[in-house]
Amino acid sequence: MRFRMRATLLALVMLPLAACGGGRPALLAPDYEYEEDLTLSLDGSATLTVNTSARALAALRGIHLNADPKSRADVLKEDARAAFTSPYSEVTSVTVWTRRDRRFIGVRMRIPDVRLLPKAKPFAWSTYDLHEEGDQAIFRQTVTGSGAPDPGAGWKGDELIAFRLHLPARIRYHNSRDYRTGAVRDIGRGNILTWEQTLRDRLDGKPIAWSGDHQPGVMEAHMDRQSILYRTLWLFAIAFTAAIVVLAGLIWLTVRRGRT
């Protein structure tokens, strides 16, 4: 009984701590077959992480790496680094793991300008747009093309792919919706948006984003032109200055009363 109580308490404590970017506990997060995680800055620079099975990378992007789960991890890392390195994407780290007898890779990159990223072969299926309109910055990403099913992958077709976007400023509009119900998705903690799609639909070339009044298939978000960090630092600076002024005023009053 005591063991059960301790295990339950530990689970309750760990769930909030293990929350993932999409606002869901990591323990309950889906296992994506392909995922792009983009952390964007207002100047267009970004950090991008691609987590994918080797078979999904081949089927969706035409990039063929050794999918054998018993293959040497160091060789696979070097091959993945070479595949994703370009003048538009600097690879900073590569990880390799196995899940359900499938080889997965994680490639983390530094992107100087996301708008130029489609010139790199692994991201030629996307177009990126980031520009200012009035007091807002507009980001749009469009994913085109389809893929070739891999009969040897053992896919059911309902495996998920995802595009996750971390934004630096307050979000004013987005078209991220639940791929099953069409309901608007909540903004994740840390200004995170997620678009999901089944692998079957991606291989068929179906649009990933709800269209609404905008072009179908365009993942879109509007945000303030001023980053949250910048605004926070300004508020801190103002509060600090005000505190110094108040303290100086109190000292001046104290000294004046002492002279009197």
Sequence and secondary structure as in RCSB ss.txt:
>XXXX:A:sequence
MRFRMRATLLALVMLPLAACGGGRPALLAPDYEYEEDLTLSLDGSATLTVNTSARALAALRGIHLNADPKSRADV
LKEDARAAFTSPYSEVTSVTVWTRRDRRFIGVRMRIPDVRLLPKAKPFAWSTYDLHEEGDQAIFRQTVTGSGAPD
PGAGWKGDELIAFRLHLPARIRYHNSRDYRTGAVRDIGRGNILTWEQTLRDRLDGKPIAWSGDHQPGVMEAHMDR
QSILYRTLWLFAIAFTAAIVVLAGLIWLTVRRGRT
>XXXX:A:secstr
 HHHHHHHHHHHHHHHHTB TTSSBGGG   EEEEEEEEE TTS EEEEEEEEHHHHHHHH       TTS HHH
HHHHHHHHH BTTBEEEEEEEEEETTEEEEEEEEEES GGGGGGSGGGTTEEEEEEEETTEEEEEEEE       
GGG   S  EEEEEEE SS EEEE  B TTT  B   BTTTEEEEEEEHHHHHTT  SS  TTS TTEEEEEEES
S HHHHHHHHHHHHHHHHHHHHHHHHHHHHHHHH 
